[in-house]
Amino acid sequence: MSDLDGAPADDGAAGVTDGPNRGDVPRPGELTEAQLEAVLFVAEKPLSRREIAALAGVDRATVDERLGDLEVSLGARGIRLVIAGERVELATAPDAGPLVARFVGAEAVRLSPAALETLAIVAYRQPVTKAAIERIRGVDSDYTVRALLHRRLIAEQGRSEAPGRPILYGTGFEFLERFGLTSLDDLPPLDLDVAARLLDGDAAEALAPSAATAAGQQDPEA
């Protein structure tokens, strides 16, 4: 019997690796633009920058840099990077919306003037309570707020420190997708007349054209 018989194989010497080619596996502490796009593509929900950083083993600055690169790369394609504060996700480009809607058999959801007004208040004042919405509109807004929540155009964003700890509302990702925005920074500045009507107090002076333009030209039923 040879001395080599029964001896364990030296996988390293033979160049044999366990499983997939190790050269194809991303190294911890690395995040390429392609990897970021792939992760966002398979994610079932928006991901936070912190989640991405932890997953890739990189710092926030690297995540922000790759997000900026990806946003530029997707600019002329059918997919957009949607950013809402800390969270990011991929969405179809606004100009592809009608074709995508026909493919999935969905009709564009139309909003009533009341829903559009409420949505504009939330978009520009967020986070905002239902009481503040009703004070600005001058009417009960319970049904409208619930309808917008159901359509995921707005979302709960915690509770106010005011007595009773009322719920705070802000816009959700569906809002950005619906109106073709990549972030809230894309909201048009408010015309002073519109600001005075939709907002109260110093907020109207601080914002300066129009919420109706941002949300607008969408009509009937909430």
C-alpha positions as MATLAB code, in Angstrom:
seq = 'MSDLDGAPADDGAAGVTDGPNRGDVPRPGELTEAQLEAVLFVAEKPLSRREIAALAGVDRATVDERLGDLEVSLGARGIRLVIAGERVELATAPDAGPLVARFVGAEAVRLSPAALETLAIVAYRQPVTKAAIERIRGVDSDYTVRALLHRRLIAEQGRSEAPGRPILYGTGFEFLERFGLTSLDDLPPLDLDVAARLLDGDAAEALAPSAATAAGQQDPEA';
ca = [
       0.000    0.000    0.000;
       1.326    3.411   -0.940;
       2.046    5.944    1.768;
      -0.513    8.170    0.019;
      -3.317    5.635    0.301;
      -5.906    6.744    2.873;
      -4.227   10.108    3.364;
      -6.647   13.061    3.459;
      -6.719   15.058    0.282;
      -5.119   18.478    0.454;
      -7.977   20.536   -0.989;
      -5.976   23.696   -0.766;
      -3.079   22.217   -2.704;
      -5.400   20.771   -5.300;
      -7.194   24.087   -5.684;
     -10.528   22.531   -4.649;
     -13.031   24.769   -2.861;
     -16.204   23.936   -1.042;
     -19.357   25.268   -2.690;
     -19.381   28.157   -5.158;
     -16.243   29.791   -6.447;
     -15.002   31.852   -3.523;
     -13.856   34.542   -5.904;
     -17.522   35.231   -6.715;
     -18.581   35.760   -3.117;
     -18.682   39.432   -2.031;
     -16.117   40.198    0.640;
     -17.357   41.671    3.918;
     -16.851   45.393    3.882;
     -17.583   45.718    0.166;
     -20.623   47.204   -1.553;
     -20.707   47.649   -5.293;
     -23.411   49.481   -7.201;
     -24.507   46.178   -8.778;
     -24.798   44.481   -5.381;
     -26.846   47.351   -4.009;
     -29.212   47.250   -6.999;
     -29.647   43.483   -6.632;
     -30.437   43.685   -2.915;
     -33.000   46.441   -3.434;
     -34.516   44.484   -6.332;
     -35.185   41.357   -4.238;
     -36.192   43.234   -1.062;
     -39.875   42.828   -0.231;
     -39.986   46.153    1.588;
     -38.047   49.412    1.655;
     -34.636   49.025    3.285;
     -33.024   51.488    5.641;
     -29.515   52.754    5.036;
     -28.551   51.165    8.355;
     -29.819   47.754    7.207;
     -27.844   47.999    3.988;
     -24.698   49.064    5.828;
     -24.999   46.186    8.301;
     -25.677   43.671    5.523;
     -22.664   44.730    3.459;
     -20.380   45.423    6.415;
     -19.696   48.986    5.309;
     -20.223   52.414    6.826;
     -23.087   54.812    6.124;
     -20.886   57.024    3.963;
     -20.259   54.117    1.593;
     -23.978   53.327    1.415;
     -24.802   56.969    0.659;
     -22.132   57.065   -2.044;
     -23.418   53.890   -3.731;
     -27.006   55.148   -3.530;
     -25.932   58.326   -5.301;
     -24.157   56.298   -8.003;
     -27.183   54.043   -8.472;
     -29.586   56.984   -8.633;
     -27.563   58.490  -11.489;
     -27.266   55.157  -13.319;
     -31.014   54.542  -13.171;
     -31.902   58.054  -14.322;
     -32.585   57.114  -17.942;
     -34.003   53.639  -17.298;
     -37.384   52.174  -16.415;
     -36.543   51.803  -12.722;
     -36.003   54.613  -10.239;
     -34.420   54.772   -6.813;
     -37.001   56.136   -4.386;
     -35.678   57.701   -1.183;
     -37.826   58.612    1.812;
     -35.620   59.756    4.646;
     -33.695   56.768    5.960;
     -35.421   54.220    3.707;
     -34.881   53.404    0.034;
     -36.451   51.129   -2.561;
     -36.716   50.586   -6.304;
     -39.844   51.584   -8.201;
     -40.962   51.829  -11.813;
     -40.315   55.131  -13.573;
     -43.336   57.476  -13.736;
     -43.350   57.605  -17.541;
     -43.646   53.814  -17.643;
     -46.665   53.878  -15.319;
     -49.478   53.639  -17.906;
     -47.864   50.694  -19.699;
     -47.109   48.904  -16.423;
     -50.697   49.522  -15.270;
     -52.042   47.938  -18.462;
     -49.757   44.951  -17.985;
     -50.890   44.274  -14.422;
     -54.488   45.151  -15.249;
     -54.677   48.002  -12.763;
     -56.409   51.304  -13.293;
     -54.949   54.470  -11.875;
     -56.564   55.265   -8.556;
     -58.247   58.634   -8.693;
     -58.462   60.884   -5.667;
     -61.195   63.269   -4.635;
     -60.442   66.975   -4.033;
     -60.789   66.308   -0.294;
     -58.203   63.520   -0.467;
     -55.826   65.649   -2.526;
     -56.122   68.554   -0.091;
     -55.483   66.296    2.891;
     -52.586   64.613    1.130;
     -51.011   67.989    0.323;
     -51.294   69.072    3.965;
     -49.617   65.871    5.124;
     -46.900   66.108    2.469;
     -45.897   69.651    3.365;
     -46.529   69.571    7.118;
     -45.399   66.072    8.039;
     -45.346   64.728   10.599;
     -48.817   66.090   11.342;
     -51.747   65.021   13.526;
     -55.323   64.503   12.335;
     -56.399   67.390   14.574;
     -53.999   69.717   12.760;
     -55.312   68.498    9.391;
     -58.885   69.182   10.496;
     -57.955   72.611   11.855;
     -56.446   73.562    8.494;
     -59.297   72.094    6.407;
     -62.073   73.175    8.752;
     -63.933   69.848    8.452;
     -63.811   66.370    9.946;
     -61.140   64.394    8.108;
     -61.410   60.979    9.731;
     -62.736   59.192    6.638;
     -60.245   60.872    4.299;
     -57.285   60.043    6.528;
     -58.415   56.414    6.789;
     -58.843   56.221    3.002;
     -55.339   57.562    2.427;
     -53.947   55.136    4.995;
     -55.731   52.265    3.254;
     -54.134   53.248   -0.037;
     -50.758   53.596    1.699;
     -50.356   57.140    0.441;
     -49.824   58.199    4.040;
     -48.526   56.222    7.013;
     -48.343   56.515   10.773;
     -45.033   57.977   11.930;
     -45.197   57.691   15.681;
     -47.019   59.814   18.233;
     -46.945   63.461   19.204;
     -45.831   64.604   22.644;
     -49.047   66.644   22.891;
     -51.682   65.648   25.481;
     -53.320   62.369   24.503;
     -50.310   61.447   22.360;
     -52.149   61.713   19.014;
     -50.861   59.787   16.007;
     -48.520   61.594   13.622;
     -48.953   61.070    9.882;
     -46.542   61.413    7.003;
     -46.376   60.332    3.382;
     -45.400   56.791    2.421;
     -43.516   55.278   -0.509;
     -46.763   54.893   -2.440;
     -47.077   58.684   -2.409;
     -43.642   59.133   -3.960;
     -44.316   56.465   -6.582;
     -47.792   57.770   -7.395;
     -46.635   61.318   -8.066;
     -43.330   60.465   -9.725;
     -41.091   61.770   -6.939;
     -37.790   60.211   -5.942;
     -37.781   61.979   -2.570;
     -39.690   64.644   -0.660;
     -37.055   67.119   -1.789;
     -38.716   66.934   -5.221;
     -41.927   68.506   -3.911;
     -42.480   71.845   -5.635;
     -42.298   74.924   -3.393;
     -45.661   76.231   -2.264;
     -47.171   79.358   -3.750;
     -47.801   81.764   -0.870;
     -51.547   81.848   -1.520;
     -51.743   78.052   -1.498;
     -49.521   77.925    1.567;
     -51.808   80.314    3.396;
     -54.807   78.105    2.563;
     -53.289   74.704    3.265;
     -50.988   75.549    6.142;
     -51.334   77.483    9.330;
     -49.088   79.581   11.492;
     -45.471   80.187   10.623;
     -45.381   77.181    8.297;
     -47.177   79.155    5.586;
     -44.532   81.867    5.707;
     -41.665   79.398    5.703;
     -42.784   77.548    2.596;
     -42.774   79.256   -0.617;
     -45.360   76.610   -6.728;
     -48.222   74.653   -5.428;
     -49.342   71.635   -3.466;
     -52.046   71.093   -6.000;
     -49.318   70.878   -8.642;
     -47.469   68.280   -6.607;
     -50.488   66.152   -6.014;
     -52.557   67.597   -8.720;
     -54.557   66.944  -11.705;
     -55.780   63.775  -10.056;
     -59.478   63.814   -9.381;
     -62.623   62.121   -8.158;
     -63.294   59.730   -5.378;
     -61.059   59.084   -2.375;
];
